[in-house]
Amino acid sequence: MLGFVSRKGKLVYHTTTESVTTETVIEAFDQFVAQKDPDAFAVVVLDNASMHRSKAFKRKILEWMSHRVHLIYLSAYSPELNLIEILWRQIKYYWLPLGAYLSFDRLCAEVHRLLGDYGTGRTINYA
């Protein structure tokens, strides 16, 4: 899962069953840019994963900036400062039912259900 979540609670996500690569991340960013209000300004907070620092990723930054999307990199070892990391932790430890782990297909279905229902009443535990 890759995702973008705003402070107002809007979620844009991209899922894959393959390994996450630079190309996967670029595809997710391109999807985010395509869905974003063209007049809105967006700041995306990133960790320092290698795929966020690759040459291919860096080549796309100016293009995304032309769509009013700017990137900020977190300092090392500070995922608690990234809203999407808080959401992933909430999904993994609080919202996913144990039965989701019975099979990969069931896990995928539950994750898609939770992501699709995001913003319809569940609250995030920031503790």
N, C-alpha and C positions, 0 to 999 in steps of 0.2 A: 504494500500500500504506500502510496505517496499522496500527500494532501496539502491543501492550503486552507487555513481557517482564519476568519477575520475576528476581530474583537467584538463585532456585532453578531457573530455566530454563523456566518455563511461558510459553508464547507464546499470545496471543490476537491474531488479526489480522483485518483487514477489507480487502478488495480492491475496486477499482473500475476500470473502463476509462474513466471520465469524469474531468474535472478535479476535483481535490479542493477542496471548498468548505466553508464553515462547516457546512452541513447534512450533508455527508459525515462530517465529524469528529464532529459530535453523534451521528450514527447509529452510528459506531464506538464512541463512549463508551457509548451506551445498550446496545449489544451486549456490551461488556465488563462493564458493571454486571449485566446479566442472567445472564452466565456465572460471575460471581464468587461465591464462597462468601459467603452473606449475613453470616456471623459474622466474616469476615476483614476486616482493615483494609488498604486499599491506598493507596499514595502514587504518583501519576502525575507524572512529570517531563516538562515541556513546554518547547519552545523558544518564542520570542516571535513566531511566525508570526501574521499578521493574523487568521487564522481562529480562533486560540486566544485572541484578545483581542476578538472581535466582541461586540456586544450580545447576539445570540442565544445565543452560547456562554456568556457570563457569566450569562445568565438560567437556565441549566441547572446551574450549579455548586452551588447549594444543594440541589437535588434529588439530585445525585450524592453530596454530602456526607452526606445522610440515609441513603445506602447504604454509608457508611464509605469513600468514595473522596475523597481529598484531593489537591489539585493544588499543585505547586511549579513555578514558572517559573525556568528557567535564566537566568543573565546572558547578555547578547548575545554571539554568536560563540563559544559553548562547546559545540558538539555532541558533543565527545568525552566529556562528562559524562553523556550520555544513552545508556543501554544499547541502546535500540532503534536509535539511529543507528549504533552499532558493529555491530549485527547487519545492518542494511541494507548497510553498507559491505562486510561479509564476503560477503554474498550476491552483491552486484554485482561485486566484484573477485576473489573466490576460488572461489565455488561455482557460479555460472552458467556453463554451457558456452558456448563461442563460437557453437555452432550455434543457441543460443536466439535469437540476433539475426537469424536468417534471415527471420522473419516475426513480426508482432505476435501472432498466435495461438500460435505456438511459444513466444514469450517469456512469454506469460501462462501457458501450460501448465507451463513449467519453473519459473516463480516459484511457482505453486500446488503443484507437486511438492516443491520445496525447503521451502516453508512447512509443508506437510503432514508432511514427514519430519523437521522440526526436533526436536531432542532425541534422535535415534536414533543418535548416535555422532559426528556432525560436531563439530568444536571451533572455537571462535572464536579468531582470531589478533588479539590486542589490540595488536600492534605497529603 
